[in-house]
Amino acid sequence: MTDYTLYRGDALTRLTELPSGTVDCVICDPPYNSGGRTTQERTGRSAREKYTTAGSKKVLPDFPGENKDQRSYGFWLSQLLAEAYRASVDGATACVFTDWRQLPTTTDALQAGGWLWRGIVPWHKPAARPQKGRFTQNSEFVVWGSKGAMDGDLNPVYLKGLLEGSQPSGRGRQHITQKPVGMMRDLVKICPPGGTILDFTAGSGSTGVAALLEGRSFVGIEMTDHYADIAEQRLAETKQALAAQAPAPAQ
């Protein structure tokens, strides 16, 4: 029976509390510390100022950790990925979201954390807004790797090398950088069925919801209480819905 655990607090502190060799897959969407043409734009604005439309009627709460420069971001992410590496089983996989500005730093951090870098999966967002005279910025990326060698027989799936899905909008958008559950359901299949997925920047819980829906267990860490509350509610509702769909035990 798949289940979930959601921890609150600083990711690095809580990661050190996880037992070694208990995670089958790491999927995380850390604050990109990007979103600007200049250093001042990247480090001098909040996440809300960077990633939401000015004048929007829906006000989404901010989150911390979005104002590091590139070198400190790389060092911070390397530490987190090193702890996640320790908590993972041999052959585990790691998938880290990033944008084009932080792509080189993220590939460095993955390898500095001990992971064997295996590639980059583009995430195409069909609903991105075109820009006159420019290429549409409708892609982000997942940098992925493994803890040593991988045994394909443990998870005999053939996954596409392209993710697709647009960020939720309207009432469905509960986090500034929320990922679509449908797209996340495709991504979590890199974890063997019945395995445990770790997301140390859980946000509003989309990774965890996708994990449960795809028959995986979930361990999440979230610092911001507001978003941890949302994640807890979404995870509980998903677990309850899955339980209601399960066949009754034989008499």
C-alpha positions in Angstrom: 0.0 0.0 0.0 1.5 3.3 -1.1 1.5 6.2 1.4 3.1 9.6 2.0 5.0 11.5 4.7 5.3 15.3 4.6 7.9 17.0 6.7 8.0 20.8 7.4 11.2 22.8 7.8 14.5 23.6 6.1 15.2 21.0 3.4 18.9 20.4 4.3 18.1 20.0 8.0 15.3 17.6 7.4 17.2 15.6 4.7 19.9 14.7 7.3 17.2 13.0 9.4 16.2 10.6 6.6 17.6 7.1 6.9 20.3 6.1 4.3 19.2 3.9 1.4 15.5 4.3 1.7 14.6 6.4 -1.4 14.1 5.0 -4.9 13.8 8.3 -6.8 14.4 12.0 -6.2 12.2 14.5 -8.0 12.5 18.1 -7.1 11.7 21.6 -8.3 14.1 23.9 -6.3 13.7 27.7 -6.5 15.5 28.5 -9.7 17.0 31.8 -8.4 16.7 33.0 -12.0 14.0 35.1 -13.7 15.8 38.2 -14.8 18.3 39.6 -17.3 20.7 41.1 -14.7 22.0 40.0 -11.4 19.9 42.7 -9.7 16.7 41.5 -11.3 17.5 37.9 -10.3 18.5 38.6 -6.7 16.5 41.8 -5.9 13.0 40.5 -6.6 10.7 38.0 -4.8 9.4 34.9 -6.5 6.0 36.5 -6.8 7.5 39.5 -8.6 9.5 37.3 -11.0 6.9 34.6 -11.9 3.4 36.1 -11.7 1.8 38.6 -13.9 1.6 42.1 -12.6 -1.9 43.1 -11.6 -3.2 39.6 -11.5 -6.4 39.2 -9.5 -5.2 36.0 -7.8 -2.5 36.7 -5.3 -0.4 33.7 -4.5 1.7 33.6 -1.4 5.5 34.1 -1.8 8.1 31.6 -0.9 11.7 32.0 0.3 15.0 31.0 -1.2 14.7 32.8 -4.5 17.5 35.4 -4.1 20.8 33.5 -4.3 23.4 34.4 -6.8 24.5 31.7 -9.2 27.5 30.5 -7.2 25.7 30.2 -3.9 22.8 28.6 -5.7 25.0 25.9 -7.1 26.7 25.3 -3.7 23.3 25.1 -1.9 21.8 22.7 -4.5 24.9 20.5 -4.4 24.5 20.1 -0.6 20.9 19.1 -1.0 21.6 16.6 -3.8 24.4 15.1 -1.8 22.1 14.4 1.1 19.4 13.0 -1.2 22.1 10.8 -2.7 22.9 9.4 0.7 19.3 8.7 1.4 18.8 6.9 -1.9 19.3 3.2 -2.8 21.9 2.1 -5.3 20.6 2.6 -8.8 18.1 5.3 -7.7 17.4 8.2 -10.1 17.3 11.9 -9.6 15.3 14.4 -11.7 15.8 18.2 -11.0 13.8 20.9 -12.7 15.6 24.0 -14.0 15.4 26.8 -16.6 17.8 27.8 -19.3 19.7 30.3 -17.2 20.5 27.7 -14.4 20.9 24.7 -16.6 24.7 24.6 -16.5 24.7 25.2 -12.7 22.1 22.5 -12.2 24.1 19.9 -14.2 27.2 20.8 -12.1 25.3 20.5 -8.8 23.9 17.1 -9.8 27.3 15.7 -10.4 28.8 17.5 -7.3 26.2 15.7 -5.3 27.5 12.4 -6.4 25.0 11.5 -9.1 25.9 10.2 -12.5 24.5 12.7 -15.0 22.5 10.9 -17.7 20.8 13.6 -19.7 18.3 16.4 -20.0 14.5 16.1 -20.6 12.8 19.2 -22.1 9.5 20.2 -20.6 7.4 21.9 -23.3 4.6 24.2 -22.1 2.0 24.6 -24.9 0.2 27.6 -23.3 3.3 29.8 -23.1 2.8 33.4 -24.4 4.5 34.2 -27.7 6.8 37.2 -27.9 7.0 39.4 -31.1 10.3 39.1 -32.9 11.6 36.4 -30.4 11.6 32.7 -29.9 8.8 31.7 -27.5 10.2 30.7 -24.1 8.0 27.7 -23.7 10.5 25.2 -22.4 12.1 24.3 -19.1 14.2 21.3 -18.4 14.7 18.3 -16.2 18.3 17.3 -15.5 18.4 13.7 -14.5 20.9 11.1 -13.3 21.4 8.0 -11.3 23.2 6.7 -8.2 25.6 4.5 -10.1 24.4 1.8 -12.6 20.7 1.3 -13.4 19.0 -2.1 -13.7 16.3 -1.7 -16.4 14.7 -5.0 -15.3 13.6 -3.3 -12.1 11.5 -0.8 -14.0 10.9 -2.1 -17.6 9.3 1.1 -19.0 10.1 3.1 -22.1 9.7 6.7 -21.3 9.5 9.6 -23.7 12.4 12.1 -23.8 10.0 15.0 -23.8 7.5 16.2 -21.1 4.5 18.3 -22.1 1.9 20.2 -20.1 1.1 23.8 -19.2 1.1 25.3 -15.7 -2.3 25.2 -14.0 -4.4 28.3 -14.2 -7.3 29.9 -12.4 -8.6 28.0 -9.4 -6.3 25.1 -10.2 -3.2 27.2 -9.6 -2.2 27.1 -5.9 1.5 27.7 -6.1 3.6 30.3 -8.1 5.6 27.6 -9.8 3.1 24.8 -9.7 3.7 21.8 -12.1 0.8 20.1 -13.9 -0.1 16.7 -12.3 -0.6 15.1 -15.7 3.0 15.9 -16.7 4.3 14.8 -13.3 2.5 11.5 -13.6 4.6 10.8 -16.7 7.8 11.9 -14.9 7.3 9.8 -11.7 7.3 6.6 -13.8 11.1 6.7 -13.8 10.6 5.3 -10.2 9.9 1.6 -10.1 6.3 0.7 -9.1 5.8 0.6 -5.4 9.0 2.6 -4.9 9.4 5.8 -2.8 9.9 9.2 -4.3 11.5 12.1 -2.4 10.8 15.7 -3.1 12.7 18.0 -0.8 11.1 21.2 -2.2 7.5 19.9 -2.2 5.6 23.1 -2.7 1.9 22.5 -3.1 2.5 18.7 -3.4 2.1 18.0 -7.2 5.0 15.5 -7.2 3.4 13.6 -4.3 -0.1 13.6 -5.8 1.4 12.2 -9.1 3.4 9.6 -7.1 0.3 8.3 -5.3 -1.7 8.2 -8.4 1.0 6.1 -10.1 1.4 3.6 -7.3 4.5 5.1 -5.6 5.0 6.2 -2.1 6.1 9.8 -1.3 8.3 11.7 1.1 8.1 15.4 0.9 9.8 18.4 2.6 8.4 21.9 2.5 9.5 25.0 4.4 6.6 27.4 3.8 3.6 26.5 6.1 1.0 27.9 3.7 2.1 25.6 0.9 2.7 22.7 3.3 -0.9 23.0 4.3 -2.0 22.8 0.7 0.2 19.9 0.0 -1.1 18.0 3.0 -4.7 18.6 1.9 -4.0 17.5 -1.6 -2.1 14.4 -0.6 -4.8 13.4 1.9 -7.6 13.9 -0.6 -5.7 11.8 -3.2 -5.1 9.0 -0.7 -8.7 9.0 0.3 -9.9 8.9 -3.4 -7.6 6.0 -4.2 -8.8 4.1 -1.1 -12.4 4.6 -2.2 -11.5 3.1 -5.7 -9.8 0.1 -4.2 -11.7 -3.2 -4.5 -13.2 -4.5 -1.3 -11.2 -7.3 0.4 -12.5 -10.8 -0.2 -14.8 -12.2 2.4 
